[in-house]
Amino acid sequence: MNASFSSSERAAAAAPFCADQGALRLLPGFAAAVEQDPALALRALLKAADEQLYVPHDVVQVLKACAPGVRTLPAHVRGEALRSLLLAPDPAAAIDLAARCEMLDALAPEVDALRRMPRGGALYKDVYRHTLKVLAATPPDVVTRLAALFHDIAKPDTLVVEGGQAHFPGHDVLGAERAARRLRALKFDKQTIAAVATLIRLHLRVNAYDSDWTDSAVRRLKHDAGEQWQRLLDLSTADVTSARQDVVNRARRRVQELAARVRELEKPVPVAPLDGVELMEHFGRGPGRWIGEVKRHLLALMEAGELDPSDRDAAWRAAEAFVAARQAEQGED
């Protein structure tokens, strides 16, 4: 995918617009020209997002009039615009500005549709506002922010209310499929699409972590995430938007505990410098518990820093001393 619009390109392309005391202004007499050039209007939107400019009502109305034309722009241009909005200093405000100017529907209609989702009251959060909060809490990485933007897009179509509780069964899997389809349409590269789909598909599993999980379950999640592991942790941390700080703290601790457990599981398993075959040949003895005892002794010396695992001569001396001591003990018994 081509690079995002540069600041100089935005400034040049948005010539009918100017920044005046922190606001995006349309120069007099240019409204008709802007409405005939949707690319110019889109770049003005990006300028406002990039420079965090206030957009007054009259300019919003002009940009709204250009929204139908933005839908006709080439797919890669719209994709670049979405990328630029997500990498703006305040990505949540940038996306919301695009929505208020009715341009978000031309870039990510699935996200814009969240604004029209019926309010859930006590049943469930405002999904659009929740999405903006998640987006605001992510690091400045386009893959993570794309995943944050699209992670709940399937909720409107999966909502089920049972027993006074709202559920969204399968919204992770369906959302991953729809996000991938949208990103392909916007000409994002295959690696980005695959990464975003992986994050959306797995985003519920991290926050479902419990200390009772088996090691194999933890390893399976880490394996499924692959190279997206840290991004998945970042997304899951951002996905907790409760107004209750204790809920947020508990969720973040779960993510931290899961990350620490993965690090522990991935630590290299220490191996004794001498294997069983070597020990049997050296001491002229057959297999038995004594081999494990010698290995554990050598590992204990390594852990204590008393044995360099690469020093085989020292390992043999330690093994011989240990075996001799054990034989002496057994002889005394």
C-alpha positions in Angstrom: 0.0 0.0 0.0 1.3 3.5 -0.7 2.4 5.8 2.0 -0.1 8.0 3.8 -0.6 11.6 2.8 2.3 13.7 4.0 1.7 16.9 5.9 2.9 19.0 3.0 0.6 17.2 0.6 -2.4 17.8 2.9 -1.5 21.5 3.3 -1.2 22.0 -0.5 -4.3 20.0 -1.3 -6.3 21.8 1.3 -5.5 25.3 0.0 -9.1 26.5 0.2 -8.9 25.7 3.9 -6.7 27.3 6.5 -6.0 26.9 10.2 -7.1 30.0 12.1 -6.8 30.1 15.9 -7.0 26.4 16.2 -9.9 25.9 13.8 -10.2 24.7 10.3 -11.6 27.5 8.2 -12.9 27.5 4.6 -11.8 30.6 2.7 -14.6 32.7 1.3 -15.9 31.7 -2.1 -14.4 28.2 -2.2 -17.4 26.1 -1.0 -18.6 25.2 -4.5 -15.1 24.3 -5.6 -14.6 22.0 -2.6 -18.0 20.3 -3.2 -16.8 19.4 -6.7 -13.5 17.9 -5.5 -14.1 15.2 -2.8 -10.4 14.5 -2.7 -9.8 18.0 -1.6 -12.4 17.7 1.1 -10.9 14.4 2.3 -7.5 15.9 2.6 -8.9 18.8 4.5 -10.4 16.3 7.0 -7.0 14.7 7.4 -5.4 18.1 7.9 -7.9 18.8 10.8 -7.2 15.4 12.3 -3.4 15.7 12.0 -3.3 19.2 13.4 -6.1 18.6 15.9 -8.1 21.5 14.6 -11.6 22.4 15.7 -14.0 22.1 12.8 -16.9 24.5 13.1 -20.4 23.7 12.0 -20.3 25.6 8.6 -17.2 23.7 7.6 -18.7 20.4 8.8 -21.7 21.1 6.5 -19.4 21.6 3.5 -17.5 18.4 4.2 -20.8 16.5 4.6 -21.8 17.7 1.2 -18.7 16.1 -0.2 -19.2 12.7 1.5 -21.0 11.0 -1.4 -18.1 12.0 -3.7 -15.6 10.5 -1.2 -17.2 7.1 -1.8 -16.2 7.3 -5.5 -12.5 7.9 -4.8 -10.1 5.1 -5.6 -10.0 2.4 -3.0 -6.3 2.9 -2.1 -6.9 6.6 -1.5 -9.6 5.8 0.9 -7.4 3.2 2.5 -4.6 5.7 2.9 -7.0 8.1 4.5 -8.2 5.6 7.1 -4.6 4.8 7.9 -3.8 8.5 8.4 -6.8 9.0 10.6 -5.7 6.1 12.8 -2.2 7.5 13.1 -3.4 11.0 14.0 -2.4 12.3 17.4 -5.9 11.6 18.7 -7.2 8.7 16.6 -10.5 8.5 18.4 -11.2 12.1 17.8 -10.1 11.8 14.2 -12.5 8.8 13.5 -15.3 10.6 15.3 -14.7 13.7 13.2 -14.9 11.6 10.0 -18.2 10.2 11.3 -19.6 13.7 12.0 -18.6 14.8 8.5 -20.3 11.6 7.2 -17.1 10.4 5.6 -16.5 7.4 7.9 -19.2 5.5 5.9 -17.0 5.9 2.8 -14.0 4.5 4.6 -15.3 2.0 7.1 -19.1 1.6 6.8 -19.1 -1.3 9.3 -17.8 1.1 12.0 -20.1 3.9 11.0 -23.0 1.4 11.4 -22.2 1.1 15.1 -23.4 4.6 15.6 -26.9 3.5 14.5 -26.9 0.4 16.8 -29.8 0.6 19.2 -28.8 1.7 22.7 -28.6 -1.1 25.1 -29.1 0.9 28.3 -28.1 -1.4 31.2 -27.8 -4.4 28.9 -24.7 -3.4 27.0 -22.3 -0.5 26.3 -22.7 2.0 23.5 -20.6 0.0 21.1 -19.5 2.9 19.0 -18.3 4.9 22.0 -16.6 1.9 23.4 -14.8 1.4 20.1 -13.5 5.0 20.3 -12.3 4.5 23.9 -10.5 1.3 22.9 -8.9 3.1 20.0 -7.8 5.9 22.2 -6.0 3.5 24.5 -4.0 1.7 21.9 -0.3 2.4 21.1 0.4 4.2 17.8 0.6 1.1 15.7 -1.6 0.9 12.6 -2.3 -2.9 12.9 -3.4 -2.6 16.6 -5.5 0.4 15.8 -7.2 -1.2 12.8 -8.0 -4.1 15.1 -9.4 -1.8 17.8 -11.5 0.0 15.2 -13.0 -3.1 13.7 -13.0 -5.5 16.7 -16.7 -5.2 17.6 -18.2 -4.5 14.1 -20.2 -7.8 14.2 -22.0 -7.0 17.4 -25.1 -5.5 15.8 -25.7 -8.7 13.9 -24.9 -11.1 16.7 -26.8 -9.5 19.5 -28.9 -12.0 21.5 -30.8 -11.0 24.7 -31.5 -14.0 27.0 -32.6 -13.9 30.6 -32.1 -10.1 30.8 -28.5 -10.4 29.6 -27.0 -9.4 26.3 -24.6 -11.7 24.4 -22.8 -11.4 21.1 -22.0 -15.0 20.2 -19.4 -15.4 17.4 -18.9 -11.6 17.0 -15.1 -12.2 17.2 -15.0 -14.7 14.3 -17.5 -12.9 12.2 -15.9 -9.5 12.9 -12.5 -10.9 11.8 -14.0 -12.0 8.5 -15.7 -8.7 7.8 -12.6 -6.6 8.8 -10.5 -8.7 6.4 -13.0 -8.2 3.6 -13.1 -4.4 4.2 -9.3 -4.1 4.4 -8.9 -6.1 1.1 -11.4 -3.7 -0.5 -9.3 -0.7 0.7 -6.1 -2.3 -0.8 -4.3 -3.0 2.5 -1.4 -5.4 2.2 -1.9 -9.1 3.0 0.3 -9.1 6.0 -1.7 -6.3 7.6 -5.0 -7.9 6.8 -3.9 -11.2 8.3 -2.6 -9.6 11.4 -5.7 -7.6 12.0 -8.0 -10.6 11.5 -5.9 -12.6 13.9 -6.2 -9.9 16.6 -10.0 -9.6 16.2 -10.5 -13.4 16.2 -8.5 -13.8 19.4 -9.4 -10.6 21.3 -11.9 -12.2 23.7 -9.5 -15.0 24.8 -7.0 -12.9 26.6 -9.5 -11.3 28.9 -11.1 -14.7 29.5 -7.8 -15.9 31.0 -7.8 -17.4 34.5 -5.0 -18.8 36.6 -6.7 -22.2 36.4 -5.8 -22.4 32.7 -3.5 -25.3 32.0 0.0 -24.7 30.5 -1.2 -26.3 27.3 -4.1 -23.8 27.0 -1.7 -20.9 27.6 0.7 -22.2 25.0 -2.1 -22.7 22.5 -3.2 -19.1 22.8 0.3 -17.9 22.4 0.8 -20.2 19.4 -2.4 -19.0 17.8 -1.4 -15.3 18.2 2.1 -16.0 16.8 3.9 -12.7 15.9 0.8 -10.7 17.0 1.2 -11.7 20.7 2.2 -8.3 22.1 -0.4 -6.5 19.9 -3.0 -8.9 21.3 -2.0 -8.0 24.8 -2.2 -4.3 23.9 -5.6 -4.7 22.3 -7.0 -6.7 25.3 -5.7 -4.2 27.8 -7.3 -1.3 25.8 -10.6 -3.3 25.4 -11.4 -2.8 29.1 -13.4 0.4 29.3 -15.5 0.0 32.4 -16.3 3.1 34.4 -15.3 1.1 37.6 -11.6 1.3 38.2 -11.6 -1.9 40.2 -12.9 -3.8 37.1 -10.2 -2.1 34.9 -7.5 -3.0 37.4 -8.6 -6.7 37.7 -8.6 -7.0 33.9 -5.2 -5.4 33.5 -3.8 -7.7 36.2 -5.2 -10.7 34.3 -3.4 -9.6 31.1 -0.2 -9.0 33.0 -0.4 -12.4 34.7 -1.0 -14.1 31.4 2.0 -12.3 29.8 4.2 -13.3 32.8 3.1 -16.9 32.6 4.0 -17.0 28.9 7.4 -15.6 29.6 7.9 -18.3 32.3 6.8 -21.1 30.0 9.1 -19.8 27.3 12.2 -19.8 29.5 14.8 -22.3 28.1 14.7 -25.5 30.1 18.2 -26.1 31.6 19.8 -29.3 30.4 22.5 -31.2 32.3 25.9 -31.0 30.5 26.2 -34.8 30.5 23.5 -37.2 29.2 22.4 -40.6 30.4 24.3 -42.6 27.7 27.6 -40.8 28.5 27.1 -41.4 32.2 26.4 -45.1 31.8 29.4 -45.6 29.6 31.7 -43.6 31.9 30.7 -45.3 35.1 30.0 -48.8 33.6 26.5 -48.9 35.1 23.1 -49.6 33.6 20.1 -47.4 33.5 18.5 -46.4 36.8 17.5 -43.7 39.2 21.1 -42.8 39.8 21.3 -41.1 36.4 18.5 -38.6 37.3 20.2 -38.0 40.6 23.5 -37.1 38.9 21.8 -34.8 36.4 19.8 -33.0 39.1 23.1 -32.5 41.0 24.8 -31.0 38.0 21.8 -28.8 37.3 21.8 -27.6 40.9 25.5 -26.6 40.6 24.7 -24.8 37.3 21.8 -22.9 39.0 24.1 -21.9 41.9 26.7 -20.6 39.5 29.2 -23.2 40.6 29.4 -25.1 37.3 29.8 -23.7 33.8 27.6 -25.9 31.5 30.2 -25.6 28.8 33.0 -26.9 31.0 32.7 -30.7 30.5 35.9 -31.5 32.4 34.4 -29.8 35.5 31.1 -31.6 34.9 32.8 -35.0 34.9 34.7 -34.1 38.1 31.5 -33.1 39.8 29.7 -36.2 38.6 32.5 -38.5 39.8 32.6 -36.8 43.2 28.8 -37.1 43.5 28.7 -40.8 42.5 31.6 -41.6 44.8 29.8 -39.9 47.7 26.6 -41.7 47.0 28.4 -45.0 46.8 30.1 -44.3 50.1 26.7 -43.4 51.7 25.2 -46.7 50.4 28.2 -48.6 51.7 27.8 -47.2 55.2 24.1 -48.2 55.2 
